[in-house]
Amino acid sequence: MHVAKKASRFLFAFGLGFLAFFAAAKDTALSDTAHKVRAAFLSLQSNPNNVKSWEEYLDLFPKTKSEFKQIFDPDDFSELYNNSHEYIFILNSAPEMKRKLVSEKVVSITKGGAPGCCDAWSALHSVAATYAIQDTSSFVSLLKKLKLPERQNVIKFIADQENHRAFEEYQIIINKLKELNENEIAKEFENARTLRMKAKH
């Protein structure tokens, strides 16, 4: 019985040590950029109402499509891939004074063309739709600053939803655009939806 207890304690301690080693190895495998994003995210989680924490996190959040892919959607599923949705969905709770910056990030990442579905991109797609609805005028002002191909890329990204019949948010965006008399942009959204619905995938 005594020997069994010792063996049990040894196995328990070994298990804890192995888990700690595995966690440490996984953490050290992160790039310097991913480390910083992760640290800022954890700080923000602990202080969700702290403006400085938001500033630090948004400053480190990817600004381009390539940076976003490298951190949240790498081909080898490393970096912050596994919990990427958490890092992205937190953007929906940004304080009012930082919401324009979030919109700028979304536009900056997607203006070069990006898929609206799958993993981290799906989360970003959701954030983009939310901001396009909640602050339509600000979102439109950002779109108007882009070259036409870039603007169309952002709109195409938001339109990239397989089942538009269930994607009610998209029509809400169009309705809000029309309420603002942004009929040209609204038409671009309608055209993007038509093209997406004609696509097979």
C-alpha positions in Angstrom: 0.0 0.0 0.0 2.8 2.4 1.0 4.7 1.6 -2.2 1.6 2.1 -4.3 1.1 5.6 -2.7 4.6 6.5 -3.5 4.3 5.3 -7.1 1.0 7.2 -7.4 2.6 10.4 -6.1 5.6 10.0 -8.4 3.3 9.5 -11.4 1.2 12.6 -10.4 4.4 14.7 -10.0 5.7 13.4 -13.3 2.5 14.2 -15.1 2.5 17.8 -13.7 6.1 18.2 -14.7 5.4 16.9 -18.2 2.4 19.3 -18.7 4.5 22.2 -17.4 7.3 21.2 -19.8 4.8 20.9 -22.7 3.2 24.2 -22.0 6.6 25.9 -21.7 7.8 24.3 -25.0 4.7 25.5 -26.7 5.0 29.0 -25.4 8.7 29.3 -26.4 7.8 28.1 -29.9 5.9 31.4 -30.4 7.5 34.1 -32.4 8.4 37.4 -30.7 5.4 39.1 -32.2 3.0 36.4 -31.2 4.4 36.5 -27.6 3.7 40.2 -27.5 0.2 39.9 -28.8 -0.5 37.1 -26.4 0.9 39.1 -23.4 -1.2 42.2 -24.4 -4.3 40.0 -24.8 -3.9 38.4 -21.4 -3.4 41.9 -19.9 -6.5 43.1 -21.6 -8.5 40.1 -20.4 -7.6 41.0 -16.9 -8.3 44.7 -17.4 -11.1 44.9 -20.0 -12.0 48.5 -19.0 -8.5 49.8 -19.0 -7.9 52.2 -22.0 -4.1 51.7 -21.8 -4.6 47.9 -22.1 -6.7 48.5 -25.2 -4.1 50.9 -26.7 -1.4 48.3 -26.2 -3.4 45.4 -27.7 -4.6 47.4 -30.7 -1.1 48.7 -31.3 0.2 45.1 -31.5 -2.8 43.7 -33.4 -1.9 42.9 -37.0 -2.3 45.7 -39.5 -2.0 43.8 -42.8 -3.3 40.6 -44.3 0.1 38.9 -44.2 0.6 39.9 -40.5 -2.9 38.6 -39.6 -2.2 35.3 -41.4 1.2 34.9 -39.9 -0.1 35.2 -36.3 -3.6 33.8 -36.5 -3.8 31.5 -39.5 -0.3 30.1 -40.3 -0.1 27.2 -42.7 1.4 24.9 -40.0 -1.4 25.9 -37.4 1.2 27.3 -35.0 1.5 30.7 -33.3 -1.9 31.8 -31.9 -4.0 29.7 -34.3 -5.7 27.5 -31.7 -7.4 30.3 -29.8 -7.4 32.9 -32.6 -11.2 33.5 -32.3 -10.7 34.8 -28.7 -8.0 37.3 -29.8 -10.3 38.6 -32.5 -13.8 38.5 -30.9 -12.5 40.6 -28.0 -12.5 43.5 -30.6 -16.3 43.6 -30.4 -16.0 44.9 -26.8 -13.6 47.8 -27.6 -14.5 51.1 -25.8 -16.2 53.8 -27.9 -13.0 55.8 -28.3 -11.2 52.9 -29.8 -13.9 51.5 -32.1 -12.7 53.6 -35.1 -9.3 52.1 -34.8 -10.8 48.6 -34.8 -12.6 49.5 -38.1 -9.3 50.8 -39.5 -7.6 47.5 -38.6 -10.3 45.4 -40.3 -10.2 47.5 -43.5 -6.4 47.5 -43.5 -6.2 43.7 -43.2 -8.9 43.0 -45.8 -8.3 45.6 -48.5 -5.7 43.4 -50.2 -8.2 40.6 -50.5 -9.0 38.0 -47.9 -11.3 35.0 -47.4 -14.4 35.6 -45.3 -14.7 32.1 -44.0 -12.8 29.5 -42.0 -11.1 29.8 -38.6 -9.6 33.2 -37.8 -11.0 34.8 -40.9 -14.5 33.8 -39.9 -14.0 35.6 -36.6 -12.7 38.7 -38.4 -15.6 38.5 -40.8 -18.0 38.6 -37.9 -16.2 41.7 -36.4 -16.3 43.4 -39.7 -20.1 42.9 -40.1 -20.7 44.1 -36.5 -18.7 47.3 -37.0 -20.3 48.0 -40.5 -23.7 47.8 -38.7 -22.9 49.6 -35.5 -20.9 52.5 -37.0 -21.9 52.5 -40.6 -20.9 56.1 -41.3 -17.4 55.7 -39.9 -17.0 52.4 -41.8 -18.1 54.1 -45.1 -15.7 56.9 -44.6 -12.9 54.4 -44.4 -14.1 52.6 -47.6 -14.2 55.9 -49.5 -10.5 56.6 -48.7 -9.6 53.3 -50.5 -8.9 52.8 -54.2 -11.8 51.1 -55.9 -10.2 47.6 -56.1 -9.3 47.8 -52.4 -12.8 48.9 -51.5 -14.3 46.1 -53.5 -11.9 43.6 -51.7 -13.3 44.8 -48.3 -16.9 44.5 -49.5 -16.2 41.1 -51.0 -14.7 40.0 -47.7 -17.9 41.0 -45.9 -20.0 39.4 -48.6 -18.1 36.1 -48.4 -20.8 34.1 -46.6 -22.0 30.8 -47.9 -25.7 31.1 -46.9 -26.8 34.7 -47.5 -30.4 33.8 -46.6 -29.2 33.3 -43.0 -26.8 36.3 -43.2 -29.3 38.9 -42.1 -26.6 41.3 -41.0 -25.6 41.9 -44.6 -29.0 43.3 -45.6 -29.0 45.5 -42.5 -25.7 47.0 -43.7 -27.2 47.7 -47.0 -30.3 49.3 -45.4 -28.2 51.5 -43.2 -26.1 52.6 -46.2 -29.3 53.6 -48.1 -30.5 55.5 -45.0 -27.3 57.5 -45.2 -27.8 58.1 -48.9 -24.7 56.1 -49.7 -26.5 54.5 -52.6 -23.3 53.9 -54.7 -21.6 51.9 -51.8 -24.9 50.1 -51.1 -25.0 49.0 -54.8 -21.5 47.7 -54.5 -22.6 45.6 -51.5 -25.6 44.3 -53.4 -23.4 43.4 -56.4 -20.9 41.6 -54.2 -23.7 39.6 -52.6 -25.1 38.6 -56.0 -21.6 37.4 -57.2 -21.1 35.5 -53.9 -24.5 33.7 -54.2 -23.7 32.7 -57.8 -20.4 31.2 -56.7 -20.4 27.4 -56.0 -18.4 27.7 -52.7 
